[in-house]
Amino acid sequence: MKRDVTNILVAGVGGQGVILVSDIMADTFLEAGYDVKKSEVHGMAQRGGSVSSHVRYGKEVHSPIIPKGEADYLFMTEKLETLRWLEYCNRSTVILMDPIEINPPAVNLGEMFYPKDIEEFLKDHFDRVYTINATETALELGNARAANIVLLGALSRLLDLDERVWIKCILDRLPEKLHELNMEAFKKGRLAI
């Protein structure tokens, strides 16, 4: 049975623009006429810790929290973060992931290792996994901080919303000096899928 609410779990590490990109998503869904609920957890964001946001939209949304096992999309700005949020997934969850590896403090201290074969594991367990080289693309454009918008461009291709609404909401959230860069990033992301 198709639910009336779409659930997007956004996560990454501090400094990757997770909260900004989830705000742009919420703005876009509101602009498109949907009811939207959003929650966020910053954790130790300024120390490279995990940052997450739940974004839910539909005709009527009652809670900002995605129930475990009901994420429609995982929007991951860092590869290891994808593994942290699998309890929110089911086989049909669509995963969009930047393959960048940012070592958590425990890896840097030698207390643990960064898991290998994450992409293969995900492809074995989920029907639709998109690896989007968002950070690499953003660096080619001149600023790694636009990686979240590259990934957003990819997501926009999977959702049935007018591209112009996405663009309006991106431009509304960002200072004018960043408009050109982020429009290029968004376009590159749309071409990645």
N, C-alpha and C positions, 0 to 999 in steps of 0.2 A: 504494500500500500504506500503510495506517494505521500510524503508529509507536506504540509503547507509551509513549513519553515525550512530555510536553507541555513546550514551551520558551517561556518568557516573558522577553523582554529589557526591563529597566526602565532608563530613563535620564532625566536632567534636569541641572540645574545645582545647585551647592552651596546648601544651605539649603532645598531643596524637599522634603526628607523622602524621598528616593529609597531610602536604605538602610533607613529605618524601614518603608516600605511593602513593600519586598522581604522584610524580616524577617517582617512580618505574613503575606505570601503563603506563605512557607516554613512558618510555624507552622500556618497553615490547612491546607495540604496534608498535613503530618505528622499533624495532628489527624484528618484525614479518612482516614488509613491508608495514605498513599502514601510511597514512598521519595522523598526530596528531596535535591537538591544545589544549592548556591548559591555564587556567587562575586561579588565586588564590587571596583570600582576607584574610589578616591576622587579621584585626580588633584589638581588645584588647587581642591578643593571650596570652601575658605574664601574663595577669591578669585573666586567665580562661575564656576569651571571645571566641566567635565563630570564627572558622577558616573554610574556605571552598575552594574548588577547583573544577573547571569544567574540565573534561577530555573528549575530543571528538576524535574519530578515525574512519577512513573509507578510501575508495578509494580516496576521495577528500573532505577535510574539509575546509570551508571558514571562519568560525568564532570560536573563543575559547569559546564563551558564549552559554550555552544551552538555547534554547528558552523555556519559561514557558510552562508547560504541555508536554514537550518532553523528559524528563529524562527516559532512559531505565532502569537505575539502580540508587538507592540511596545507598550509602556506608556510613553508619553512625557509628561513633565510640562512640557515646553517645546517649541515648534514647531520651531526650528532643530535641536534635538537629534535629531529624527526623521530628518533628512537624513544625519546622521553615522553612523547605524546601518543604512542600507539594505542593506549587503552581507550582513547576516544574514537578509534577507527573501527571500521568493519571492512570486509573484503572489497566493497564497492567505493570506499572512500578514495577520492582522487587526491594524489599527492603531488604537489609542486615543490621542488626542493632545489635550492642552490647547493651545488656540491662543495662549496668552500668548507674548509676545515679550520675551525678556531679552537685551539686547545683550551679546555677548561683548566683552572688552576691545579687540580689534582694531577693532570697529565704533565703539566710543567714542573711539578714537584716530584714526578716519578712515582706517584702513589697509584696510578692506574695508567692504562694505555688507551689510545684512541682506537675504537673498533674498526676493523677492516671489513670490506665486503658489505657495507651498509646498503649500497644500491642494489646489489644482487639479492640480498635478503628481502628488500622491499618489493622487488619485481616478482619474487616467488610468492609473496603473500597478498599482494594487491593487484587489482586488474589494471589500474591506470596510474602509472608513476611517470612524472615528467621531470627530468633533470634539466634545469634551466641554468646555464652558466651566467647568472645575473651579475655577480661581482666582476667576473672577467669582462663581460660586456660593458659594464659601467666604467671600469678602468680604461677600456678602449675609448670611451667617450670623454674621459678626463677626470672622473670623480667616482671613486668606489661607493660613495654614499648614495648614489642613484640606483644601486642594486635592487633596493626594495621596489622601486618604480618599474624596473625591468621585469621583475617577478609579477608585479601587479598587471603589467601589460599582458603577460601570458595568461593570468587568471581571467582577465577581461574577455579573452577569446572563448573561454569555456562557459561564461555566464551570458544569459540572454538579455543584455542591457545595451542601450545605444552607446556607441563609442564616444559620442559628443558629451554625454553625461559624465563619463569617466574623466574626460579631458577637463571639463569645467571644474569638477571637484578637485582635481589635482592642482590646477592653477589657482583656485580659491585658497588652498591650504599653504601654498608655497610662496616665498617672496619672489617678486618679479625677476630678480637677477638669476634665479634658478629655473625659470620657465623653459627656456630653450633646451637646456641640458635634460631636464626631466621629460619634456615632450619627445626628445630623441630616445631616451631610455624607454619610455612607454611604447613607442613604435617598435623598437628592437625587441621588446618582450612580446608584443603581439605577433611578430614574425617568427618567434621561437617555437610556436605551436602550430 
